[in-house]
Amino acid sequence: MRFSIHTLGTRGDTQPYLALSRGLRAHGHGVLIVAPAQFADMAAAEGVAFAPLPAEFLAVLDSPEAKQVIGSAGTGFGAGFKLLKFYREISRRLLDAEWKAARDFAPDAILFHPKALGAPHIAAKLGVPLFLASPLPGFTPTSAFPTPVLPFPSLGPLNRASHALMIHGGSLLFGKTIRAWRVDALGLSARGKAAPLAGTLYGYSPYVLPKPHDWDADVAVTGYWFLDTPNWSPDGELAAFLAAGEPPIYVGFGSMPGVDPQRMASVVVAGLKRADKRGVLATAGGALGQIEPSQHIHVIVGAPHDRLFPLMHATLHHGGAGTTGAALRAGKPMAICPFFGDQPFWARRVVALGVGPKPLDKKAMTADDLAAAFLAMDNHDMRARAADLGVAIRAENGVDAAVRFIVEGACCGL
């Protein structure tokens, strides 16, 4: 079978789908990845067919205006909602590129990240099964928890209704553009229905967030979709740093842009010093500014989390779904400093699981706050819980479970 996988977002919104492509291709299926142009090299390294979406989508995050929003709007829904206005002017180009990629590839089924708003309409045009594949929940109503973009652990009887924010948000905000595109590009009626879902799969561990009892069999919580890099090993400088003392704390904020990167770097270094901890600081993404290496601080651009995190004492990161999953699989405690979106949700889950201290505030945290978080991760019980959870997650194979679910559903839908 031929599957096109449509995704939109940062590296964390692309890497899990490359893992799915690896699993599907291992079972003999053809795959096309449709993603922002910046990830062409990642797809090439996998040897998977790739169709680029306009690079402007990711470039927006590095604009001064977007950084100001991220820095001033807090976390969760507020920042994410305010960022949407920057995407309206490029939304039609994204939809056109998505359609061209699928039309040329002629898939037998489509998998899509929820941000890939064109996929459900493209599946309707092509008459092929459609699967929603997401690294985070929020697209299937449940009474078990509220939508992840709201800053509440529970809304009680309103939990189920709150999921409409994520389920319908994109279609409402970009509805005018989508309706015009359906007519002009797809030859469909402006207000016709998108394709129904053949299935929904969530790429996180049920040990981290169990499948709710009110989800049916057409919804699967498969386990994480890890894209492992078994051939990576630390370079000479990093290996020497690791061998020179106690395991360090990893600090990195993924693809998050630098709101006040120099302040963030200074506070992190000071917090490590006050806690008497060594640190490996990853600067990719720009959230951390210039850092002077020292006997206790080693600076890297980045490294594969699946190989690096097991070498660490603990981690501090932004709380992206993929980074959180990698840290949990390593069996190490983590502190989370969320920036926006679903990151506060994963921070709350980490606290609820007892494998990390309370979340840090990116705007207000001090060196003392960081030192307290670093020292909290020395707690014996916290470390034991993290280790046990890591064992459970390492025993899962989320990619294989996802592939079985997808292929079975696609065959039934054809």
N, C-alpha and C positions, 0 to 999 in steps of 0.2 A: 504494500500500500504506500501511498504518497501523502505525507503530512506537511502542511505549512504551519509554522509556529510563529505567531505574530506577538511581538512584545515591544514595549515602549517605556523608557525610563533610564535610570543609571545602570552601572555595572551590576548592582544587586538585582535589577529587574531583567537582566540578560543572562547572567551566568547559570541560574537554575534551568533555563530553557536549553542552554547548550548541553547541560547534563541530561535532560530529557532526550535531546537529539542523539546524544551518544548511545543512550539505551535503546531508542527506536532503531537506530542504524545497526546496532549489534544484533538485532532480531531480523535484519534483512529489509527494513523499510527505508524508503527514500524520504529525505527531510530537507525542507528549505527554512532557514531562519530569516525572518523579516524583523529588522531591528535598526536602531540609529546607526548611521554610517560610522560612528566612532568605534564600533565593535567589529568591524570587518576583519581586523587582524586576529581577534579571538576566534572568530568563526573559521578563518583560514587555518589557524593552528589545529582546530578540530577536524579540518578537512570536510566541512559541511557547507552545502550551498548557502549563499547569503544574498539577500536583497536589501540594499540600504534605504533607510528612511532619512529624511532631511536632517542634517547635522545641527540645524538651528535649535532643535528641541532641547538638546543637552546644553548648547551654548547659552541658553537663557539663564541657567543656574549660575553661570559665572558672571552675569551682568551685574553692574552696581545696583540696579534697581531691585533685582531679585535678592541680592545679598542683604539689602536693607530690609526687605520684607521678612526674610528668615531671621534676621537679627532682632526685629522689633515686634513681630507678630506672635511670639511665644511658640508653643509646639502644638502638634495635633492638627485639628481641622482648620483653625484660624490661618496658620501659615500656608497650608496646602490650598485653601480656598482662594487666598489672595494671589497665589502664584498663577492660578488658572488664567487670569486676564492676559498674562504674557503669551499664552499659547493660542489665543483666538486667531491671530493674524496668520499663523502657520498651519492651522488645523486643516485647511483644505489641501495644502500640499502634502501633508501627512496622509490624508485619506486617499489622495490620488496615487501616491507611491505605494501604499498598501494594496490597493486594487490592482495596479499594474503587476506587482510581484505575484499575487495569487493567480491572476488571469494567465500570466505567462507560464507559471508552474503547473497549473491545473491539478490541484490536490484532490485526493479522495476524502480528506477530512481536514479540519482546521482546529488548531489549538490556539487560545489567545489569552494574553495578559489583559486584565480589565481595562488598562489604559489604552489598549489598541481598539479604539471605538469603531473602526471600520469593519472588523472581522465578522461580527454577527450579521451584518448586511451583505457582506461578500459571500458568506456561507449560504444566505438565502438566494442570492443571485445564481450561485453555482449549484445549488441543490445538494450540498454535501453536509455530513454530520459536523456539529460544532461542539467543542469542549472548552469550558472556561477552566483555565489552569492558573492558580494563584498561589504565591508564597505566603499570603496572609488571608485570614478569614474576613467576612464582612459582606459577601455577595450571595449568601444563602441565609434567609431569615432564621433566627433562633431566639428562644427565650432564655438561653443559657448565659449570654453575655451581650452587651451592646456593641454597636459598630466600633471597630478599633480606632476610628478617627475622632471619637469623643473622649474627653479626659475623665471618664467615670468608670469605675470597676463594675458598676451595675446601675441600671435604670429601672429595676424591678419589672413591673408589668409593661413598661415601654421598651424593654430590650428588643423585642422582635420588630417593632415598628421602626426602630432607629436604623436598621440596616438598609432602609430605603435611601438613606443619604448616599451610600456607596453604590447601591444597585442602579439607581436612576440618575445620580448626580451628573455624570458625563453626558448622558443623552439630553438632559434638561439644559445644561450650560452650553452645549454645542449643537442643540437641536436644529436651529435654523440652518447652520452649515451642513449638517448631516442630511437634512431633508433635500436641500438643493443638490447635494452630491448624489443622493440616491437617484434623482431624476436625470441629472446631466451625465453622470459617469456610468451608473449601473442600469439605467433604463427601467427603474422600478418606480412605483408610485411614491410620492413624497411621504405619505404617512402609513405606508405599508409596514407589516411586521418584520422584525428581524428573525433570523432562524432560531428555532427552539434549541435548547441545550440537550445534547445527547448524554451529557454528564458533566459534573463539576468535580475537580480534584484540587486539593489543597496540599501544598508541599511543605508541611511541617510535621513534627512528630506528635502522635496522640499522647505521648508521655508529657509533652509540654502543654498541649491544649487538647483534651479529649474530644472526640467526635460527639456532638450533642445528640441526645436521644430523639430530638425532633427533626433530624436529618434523615432522609430516605436512602435507599441503596444506590441511587444514582448520584450520590455525593460521597466522595472518598477522601479520607485524611490518610495520605499514603506514607508519611515520613518525608524527611528532607530530600531535596534533589541536589546532592553534593556533586560538584565537578572536581574530582580529585586530581592531584598532580604528583603521582608517585615518584617521578624522576627528579623532583626538586630537592636540593639540600642547601644548607646555609653556605654563603661564600666564606672565604678565609677570615675576613674581619668579623663577621657576625659569629662564626664558629669560635673564634678566639674570645670574643666578648662573653659568649655563653659559658665557656669553660673557665672563665676567670673569677666566677663567684656564684652566689645563689641564683636560682632561676629568676629572671626579671619579670616585670609587669609590662605587658604589651599595651600601648596607647595608640589608637588610630581611629579616624572618623570616616573611613571609606571615601565615598564620592562627595561628601558634604562640602559645600563651598566655605571659604574663609570669611566669616563675618567680622571677626577681629582676631586674625590669626596670630599676631605677635603676642597679644595678651593671653590667648589660649595657651600658646607654647610656654610662656613665662610661668603661668599658674601651674601647668602640669609639671614642669621641671621643679618648681618650688615645692609642690605637693609631694613629689617623689623624695626630694631631699629631706623634708620634714618627717616623712615616714621611714626614712633610712632604707629606701627601696631602690633597686636598679630598674632601669626602664629601657625598652626597645620602642622607639617612637617612629611611627609610619606617617610620612608627610603627604602622600598622594591625596589629591582632592583639594588641598589648600586650607583645611581647617586649622592646621598647625603651621605657624610661621617659622622663621629661621631659628634653628636650635644648634647650640654649640656642643658637639660631642665631648664627652669627658670619661673619666674612669667608670662612672656610674650610669652614663647615658649613651646609648648607641642609636644612631639615626639611619633609617632605611626609607626608601621610597614606598616600598610595599613588598609583600611576600605572600605566597599561598597560605591561607588560614589553616587548611587541613594539615599542613606540614609544620607551620610555625607555632600554632597555639598549644600543641602538646608539650612544647619546650618551655612554655611560660609558667610562671607562678599563678598568674591571674590576668585578666584583661580589663581595659577601659575602652569603651567604644560608643558609637552613636545609637545602637539598638536597631539597626536594620535587620530584617528577618533572616537574611543569609548569614550575616556576621554573628548574630545571636545563636543561630543554629550551630555554626562552626565552633563557637566557644563552648556551647553546651556539650557537643560531641567530644570535645577535648577533655571534658570532665573537670574544668577549672571554674572557680567563681568569677563573676564579672560585675563590674560597675558600669552603669549606662548613663550617658549624658545625651538625652534625645534632642534632636534638632526640629523635626516636624513629622507629619504624616502618622504612620502606624508605630513609630519608634517609641512613644510613651506607652503604648499598649504592651509591647514586648518588655519594656522596663518593668511594668506592673506584674507581668507574668513571672519574670525572674525573681522579683521580691516574693511573690506568692509561693513560688517553688522553694524558697529558702536558699537560693544559690547566689544571691547578691544583695548588697545593701540598697538603701533607698536611692531613687534616681537623683542625679545631680542637675542643677539648673545652669544651662550653658551661659546665661547672662550674669548670674549673681554668684556663681561658685567661687570660693577662695582657695588658696593653697591649704588652709586648715581643713576645709571641706574635703578636698581631695585626699589629704593625708589620712583623715578619718576613714574615708572609703577604702583606701589601700590597706589600712590596718585591719578594718573589719573583715577583709577577705582572708585574713589569717585564721579566723575562727574555725576550730576543729570540726564542729558540727556542720557548718556551711560547706567546708571542703569535702566532708564525707558525703553530704547530699549531692554535691556537684559531681563527685566521682561516680556515685551510683547511677545518676542520671546519664552520665557519659557512657557507662557500660550499656545501658538500655538502648540508647540512641545508636551506638556503634553496632548493635545487633540487628538493627533495621536495614532494609534496602529499599529506600523510598522510590528510587528510579525504577527498579524492577516492578514494584507494586503499581506504580503509575503506568508503566508500559502495558501491563496486563489489563488494567482497567480501561485504558484508551483503546487498545486493539479490540478487546471484547465489545466495547460500546460502539466503536466504528463499524465493526462487522455487522452488528445488529441494526445499525442505522442505515446501512446501504441497501 
